[in-house]
Amino acid sequence: MPHLSSVKPLGTPFIELQSVDSTNNYARQQIQAASLPDLPERQSINPVKDLHGTAYFAHEQIAGKGQRGNSWLSEKDANIAISIIVNPQPLLLSEQFQLNVCAAVAVQNFFMKYASDDTKIKWPNDIYWQDRKAGGILIESGVSSRQSTVNNQQSSLGNWDWSIIGIGININQTSFPAELPNPVSLKQITGKSFDTITLAKELCIVLNEKFDKLMNDGFEEIFSQYLLHLYKKNATVKLKKGSRVFEATIKTISTSGKLIVQHSIEEEFEFGDVEWLIK
């Protein structure tokens, strides 16, 4: 049986919003509204099956969200701010990093088409052009618990019900707040202006291709692309963990999403454990 994505492509329907606080928040509200048990028959319906593929594009996002609780600042009508609802099944809850990789590779491939192969993926899923940040991805997921019995022992397991892939990419903006250390836009790189709606729809096509590949062909090839375009791979970088600042060589990323570095010893870090110190 083909995966749902082959029936309803990501980016379908494509809904434009004039102004929202956050496209991820808006998408979550749509999931919650579809999940309300106002009708007896709705309790047996998976709302994400109907919403899967829906993309919400904001012309203005006044409270965009980035990783680790940071805000994503974006000029009105100048950039891509979009969230796509996906049904991640049959991926398991333990395989969430695979969706992260899928989205990061899609955005990197999309941006590289216009900005050259200087476009890289900074672990776990920021998009960098040279040493400057061009975009970011925030994936939020809904998990429900279920009971399982193994050897007569009951345990609670998580069921991965839905995900929202939130993507922000700097397109036409050329002036950024001073507190942003190293932003860059496609216009700054190329000297050209772009139609953000056209580009956002193109991005959805690329994302759908990568999502189909993940679901139908598995993780190996798309993970290889992720590592191929990994920012600072085999280079020495400065990192900070708590009060400790150290230099290390970026070796690779594990299939579970850990950053693996080498200095006097080899160390592994979960996302959020270390901060990159980039000039």
Steps between C-alpha positions, in 0.01 A plus 500: 500500500648841409568743781251782547747755362476342156123559510501855635830683437652729760395855420145398409300705572722809513331755726616862520459689828533876507623525858546246781703473816665179383421263215585207728250626758237543231556150365475353849172680554362340184601156626342566837179626342478192278555277804208632704258212568192707416358215296494135615635378167794744515652309791601223259644738241867595486485877440853506363392274215287786369749775585811318379680708240330829587740794481443832676700789356511831688554835329565637848610303804513712813618240752684237302667223693851363467688224673551496879227756559663766285292732282518508121495860381372559149414804292147511357463366144876449470563140601369146518317416822312176454377200698396167354298236686616143448389158608835341597377143520628235447809666651543414867535750781864394536557604137409868533847607387426347159231760434743770613757375248238481225395863551857629530611328179196634314564859608872471428435362151245774433722785618813362332326520162506880528793566732767246392651203677629725778162414657541263795298341780615609843413230750226427565301693236607859440582601144827687460655672203872521567501605869168682496154376591248499215223292654382276775261214565285433803317167515233456764326169559194361670542182702230299673563220746381146453526188712700196396529163667826307465562185704193584707651838592311818402688808387412836349629571151484815293306506175625761251173653381602806300778743421519859384803593290557872548744662258634855494728615217640848438414593142474873424584655838821703501483675837503292818483580873839561656452217749510244220869412473536363146187508282497491121225500239472366147484858370824590676669196348370537144412868471157399370147529637270196505129424518464339842176317417652337192806395697293368791299279266821376340635423847190289572564297185859429606390414853235263366759323283731447798212393725383243245855371470533464875170317531542272201876446473615533859743721688843401368523708182345816640726477806801473268391827336469660844857402590628604156376856557582519871635839606864492619536124459864404567573860601604628842241722669460672834224365724363591841346267756400685814806700605734276303625631165699262282607427146409175329479348155153420367515130412144400418142471623359175635185350349319600818604864458798539735789729407829307512819703541866424556756686709717328759214251523190425297180650638132480409246775562123516485344808345497777759808369681748726321505845345695584186724803526507643149664832424 
